Amino acid sequence: MTPLAKRTLVRVTWVDAEDQKEAWLTNEEVETFTNQEALVVSLGWVVSHTDQYLTLAADWVAHLEHHGRVTKIANGQVVNVEEL
């Protein structure tokens, strides 16, 4: 396993899926909810980038060779990737 220090560190801005918190919404509340974007910013090392997903790891435990806080983001949700 390659230590994360040897991988590319990035900041990824992406749109997440979101659900509403209330059980029942008025038409106006549904419209407001629909028009809100669930924008997320994640920091991490690129572990994998396939045709479908960008996978980041925020942590690396060297003596165990373990990744921590791994996030898999569908490419269609990615807005921007900035190398740090």
ROVOPA-347408 format. One record per residue: residue in three letters; x, y, z of N, C-alpha, C, O in turn. Coordinates in steps of 0.001 Angstrom, whole numbers, plus 524288, in hexadecimal, padded with zeros to 5 digits. Layout:
N
ATOM  residuo   n.c1   n.c2   n.c3  ca.c1  ca.c2  ca.c3   c.c1   c.c2   c.c3   o.c1   o.c2   o.c3
ATOM      Ala      X      Y      Z      X      Y      Z      X      Y      Z      X      Y      Z
...
END
This chain:
84
ATOM  residuo   n.c1   n.c2   n.c3  ca.c1  ca.c2  ca.c3   c.c1   c.c2   c.c3   o.c1   o.c2   o.c3
ATOM      Met  8034E  7FB66  80000  80000  80000  80000  8037A  804D6  80000  80736  80520  80304
ATOM      Thr  8024E  80892  7FCB4  80567  80D52  7FC52  803D3  8112B  80093  7FF32  8124D  80134
ATOM      Pro  807A1  81333  80384  80646  8172B  80773  803B4  81BDF  804D8  80508  81D4D  80072
ATOM      Leu  8000E  81E38  80796  7FD32  8229D  80558  800C4  8273A  80436  7FF94  82A60  800C7
ATOM      Ala  8051A  827B3  80701  808B3  82C08  80615  80AD3  82BF2  80088  80C8F  82FFC  7FE95
ATOM      Lys  80ABB  82779  7FDF2  80C99  82702  7F899  8083E  827A8  7F49F  80929  8270A  7EFF1
ATOM      Arg  80390  828E1  7F65E  7FF15  82991  7F2EB  7FDC8  82F64  7F26A  7FFF3  832A1  7F53C
ATOM      Thr  7FA4E  830AB  7EEE2  7F8C8  83616  7EDF0  7F4C3  837DB  7F1F4  7F0BC  83554  7F2AD
ATOM      Leu  7F5E2  83C35  7F48E  7F247  83E87  7F84E  7EECC  8425E  7F55C  7F0BE  845B4  7F27F
ATOM      Val  7E99F  841E7  7F610  7E5EC  8451F  7F322  7E19D  8474F  7F69E  7E08F  8455F  7FAE4
ATOM      Arg  7DF28  84B77  7F494  7DA54  84D8A  7F6CD  7D62E  84CAD  7F29A  7D6A9  84EAF  7EE42
ATOM      Val  7D226  849B8  7F3E0  7CE0E  8486F  7F01D  7C8FF  84B1B  7F1C5  7C739  84A7D  7F633
ATOM      Thr  7C6B5  84E0E  7EE33  7C18C  85056  7EF00  7BDBA  84CF2  7EBFB  7BE79  84BED  7E758
ATOM      Trp  7B99B  84B33  7EEA8  7B5EE  8479F  7EC29  7B06F  8485F  7EE4D  7AFAB  84A78  7F28F
ATOM      Val  7ACAC  846A1  7EB47  7A728  84713  7ECBB  7A564  841D9  7EEF5  7A5CB  83DCD  7EC65
ATOM      Asp  7A373  84200  7F3B3  7A1BB  83D4E  7F663  79BD4  83C94  7F5B7  798FB  84047  7F48C
ATOM      Ala  79A1B  837D2  7F678  7947F  836C9  7F6CC  792A8  838AE  7FC25  795B7  838EF  7FFD9
ATOM      Glu  78DC3  839FA  7FC83  78BBD  83C1D  80168  7860D  83A8E  80200  7832E  83A30  7FE2A
ATOM      Asp  78475  839A6  806D4  77EE7  838C0  807B8  77CDF  83CF6  80B69  77FD2  83F50  80E64
ATOM      Gln  777DE  83DD2  80B25  7758D  841C7  80E89  774A6  83F77  813ED  77409  83ABB  8147E
ATOM      Lys  77492  842C7  817D7  77457  840F0  81D3D  76EC7  84036  81F49  76DDE  83D39  822F1
ATOM      Glu  76B1E  842F4  81CE8  765B7  842AA  81EA4  762D1  83E61  81BB6  76432  83D13  8174B
ATOM      Ala  75ED5  83C34  81E29  75BBF  8381C  81BA3  75826  83A53  81774  75747  837DC  8136A
ATOM      Trp  75610  83EFD  8186D  75253  8414E  814CF  7540F  846D3  81370  755A8  849D5  816D5
ATOM      Leu  753B7  84825  80E4F  7553C  84D4F  80C77  750F0  84FA1  8090D  74E38  84CD2  8063F
ATOM      Thr  7505F  854BE  80954  74CCC  85771  805CB  74F52  857B8  80068  753FB  856AD  7FFDB
ATOM      Asn  74C44  8591F  7FC6D  74E6D  859C5  7F731  752E0  85DBD  7F726  756D8  85CED  7F490
ATOM      Glu  75236  86203  7FA02  75640  86615  7FA4B  75B41  863F6  7FCCE  75F8E  8650F  7FAF6
ATOM      Glu  75AAD  860F5  800F5  75F3D  85EA9  80399  7620E  85ACA  8000C  766DB  85A8E  80009
ATOM      Val  75F15  857BF  7FD07  76175  85415  7F950  76487  85716  7F537  768E3  85591  7F3DD
ATOM      Glu  7624E  85B56  7F337  76505  85E79  7EF40  76A0D  860CD  7F175  76E16  860B3  7EED8
ATOM      Thr  769DF  862DD  7F62B  76E88  86508  7F8B0  772A7  860D0  7F96C  7773E  861A5  7F841
ATOM      Phe  77104  85C4C  7FB59  7749D  857EB  7FC27  7770E  8562D  7F6FF  77BBF  85527  7F6BD
ATOM      Thr  773E1  855D8  7F2EC  775B1  8541E  7EDCD  779DD  857C4  7EB9A  77D80  85606  7E8FC
ATOM      Asn  77953  85CCE  7ECAB  77CEA  860A6  7EA73  781E0  86185  7EDAD  78550  86476  7EC0C
ATOM      Gln  78249  85F05  7F232  78702  85F7B  7F561  78AEE  85B5B  7F3AB  7898C  856D3  7F2D5
ATOM      Glu  78FD7  85CF9  7F329  793EB  8594F  7F19C  796F6  85799  7F66F  79889  85ADB  7F99A
ATOM      Ala  797C8  8528C  7F6FC  79AAE  85065  7FB65  7A070  85005  7F9EE  7A26E  84BCC  7F8CA
ATOM      Leu  7A319  8548B  7F9FB  7A892  854D0  7F869  7AC10  8532F  7FCF0  7AB68  8550E  80151
ATOM      Val  7AFCB  84FAE  7FBE2  7B35F  84D9F  7FFD1  7B8EE  84EA0  7FDFD  7BA0C  84E59  7F952
ATOM      Val  7BC71  84FCD  801AC  7C1FE  85041  80081  7C4D4  84C23  803BC  7C463  84C0A  80885
ATOM      Ser  7C7C0  848BB  80114  7CAA8  84493  803B1  7D075  8452E  80285  7D1F7  84692  7FE2C
ATOM      Leu  7D3B4  8441E  80678  7D95B  84428  805E2  7DB58  83EA0  806A1  7D985  83BD4  80A17
ATOM      Gly  7DF10  83D09  8036B  7E13F  837D5  80423  7E511  83675  7FFE6  7E5E9  8396D  7FC36
ATOM      Trp  7E75C  831E7  8007C  7EAFC  82FDE  7FC9B  7E7FD  82C70  7F8D0  7E496  8296E  7FA66
ATOM      Val  7E93D  82CE0  7F3CF  7E6B0  829AA  7EFE2  7E8A5  8240F  7F06B  7ED41  822F7  7EF93
ATOM      Val  7E523  82092  7F1D0  7E662  81B04  7F251  7E54F  81844  7ED28  7E819  814A7  7EBA2
ATOM      Ser  7E132  81A0D  7EA7A  7DFA9  817A3  7E591  7DC6B  81B80  7E26E  7D978  81E93  7E4A8
ATOM      His  7DCF2  81B5B  7DD54  7D991  81E6C  7D9E6  7D856  81B05  7D52E  7DBA5  81A33  7D1CA
ATOM      Thr  7D381  8190C  7D501  7D1C9  8159C  7D0CC  7CE1C  8189A  7CD2F  7CD56  81D4D  7CDD6
ATOM      Asp  7CBDF  815E5  7C96B  7C80B  8184A  7C5EF  7C319  819E4  7C8D0  7C024  81D2D  7C6EA
ATOM      Gln  7C22E  81797  7CD66  7BD5B  818A3  7D052  7BE20  81BD0  7D53E  7BAC1  81EF6  7D69C
ATOM      Tyr  7C286  81B12  7D7FB  7C322  81D61  7DD2B  7C87F  81FC6  7DE13  7CC6E  81E0E  7DBE7
ATOM      Leu  7C883  823D0  7E15D  7CD41  82602  7E39A  7CD2D  82477  7E958  7C97C  825C4  7EC23
ATOM      Thr  7D132  821B9  7EB23  7D15C  81FF1  7F089  7D5C9  822AE  7F364  7DA45  822A6  7F1A7
ATOM      Leu  7D46F  82514  7F7D8  7D824  827F8  7FB12  7D8BE  8255A  80059  7D521  822D4  80245
ATOM      Ala  7DD51  825F5  802AE  7DE2A  8245C  8081C  7E03C  82918  80B08  7E3EF  82B9D  80945
ATOM      Ala  7DDE2  82A51  80F78  7DF7B  82ED9  81294  7E3DF  82D7F  8165C  7E6B5  830F7  8181B
ATOM      Asp  7E478  8287E  817A4  7E85D  826DE  81B81  7EB60  8221B  819A2  7E988  81F21  81655
ATOM      Trp  7F011  8216F  81BD0  7F356  81CE8  81AA9  7F620  81B56  81FAA  7F8EA  81E7F  821FA
ATOM      Val  7F566  8167A  8215B  7F828  81463  825E8  7FC83  810F1  823CA  7FB95  80C7E  82237
ATOM      Ala  8014C  81307  823C1  805B4  81086  82113  806FD  80B20  82347  807AC  8076A  8204C
ATOM      His  80752  80AA6  8286A  808FD  8059A  82A9C  804F3  80143  829C2  80649  7FCA6  82A00
ATOM      Leu  80021  802AB  828C9  7FC0D  7FED1  8279C  7FAE1  7FE7B  821C5  7F847  7FADD  81FF6
ATOM      Glu  7FCDC  80257  81EDA  7FBA2  802E1  81951  7F5BA  80305  81873  7F397  80035  8152E
ATOM      His  7F32B  80665  81B7F  7ED7E  8070B  81B32  7EC21  80C84  81963  7EEA9  81051  81AE2
ATOM      His  7E819  80CE2  81627  7E5DA  811DE  81496  7E17B  81332  81865  7DEDA  80FB7  81A6C
ATOM      Gly  7E0B6  81844  8195A  7DC72  819FA  81CB7  7D918  81E08  819FE  7DAF1  820E4  81698
ATOM      Arg  7D436  81E3F  81B7F  7D067  821F4  8195E  7D084  821F9  81369  7D17F  825FA  810EF
ATOM      Val  7CF7D  81D6C  81135  7CF7A  81CC3  80B82  7CA2D  81E80  80957  7C610  81CFE  80B53
ATOM      Thr  7CA62  821AE  80540  7C5AA  823A4  802B7  7C5DD  82253  7FCF0  7C9B5  8237F  7FA4D
ATOM      Lys  7C1BA  81FE4  7FAF5  7C144  81E9F  7F568  7BD1D  82232  7F312  7B897  82220  7F4B3
ATOM      Ile  7BEBC  8255C  7EF2C  7BB50  82947  7ECD4  7BA7C  827E1  7E719  7BE42  82721  7E437
ATOM      Ala  7B5A4  82787  7E576  7B476  8267F  7DFF4  7B66D  82B14  7DCAD  7B59D  82F9A  7DE15
ATOM      Asn  7B904  829E8  7D84E  7BB33  82E03  7D4FC  7B72B  8320D  7D355  7B875  836A7  7D2CA
ATOM      Gly  7B256  8306C  7D287  7AE36  83403  7D0F7  7ACC8  837FE  7D526  7AA3E  83BE9  7D400
ATOM      Gln  7AE61  83705  7D9FA  7AD4E  83A97  7DE41  7B1BD  83E8B  7DF10  7B10B  8426B  7E1D4
ATOM      Val  7B640  83D95  7DCAF  7BAD5  840E6  7DD81  7BA3B  845FC  7DA84  7B92D  845FA  7D5D3
ATOM      Val  7BAE9  84A59  7DD48  7BAAA  84F8A  7DAF7  7C02B  85178  7D9B1  7C115  853B1  7D587
ATOM      Asn  7C3DD  85097  7DD59  7C92C  85290  7DCB0  7CCFC  84F3F  7DFE1  7CBC3  84D81  7E430
ATOM      Val  7D1A1  84E6B  7DDA9  7D5E9  84BCE  7E07B  7DA9D  84F70  7E035  7DC64  850E3  7DBFC
ATOM      Glu  7DC97  850E1  7E4CB  7E118  85460  7E51B  7E58E  85187  7E7D1  7E4FE  84FD3  7EC47
ATOM      Glu  7E9F4  85102  7E52A  7EE7E  84E81  7E77C  7F0EB  85232  7EB84  7F19C  856D5  7EA74
ATOM      Leu  7F231  85028  7F019  7F477  8535F  7F44F  7FA47  8527C  7F4D2  7FCCB  854DE  7F828
END
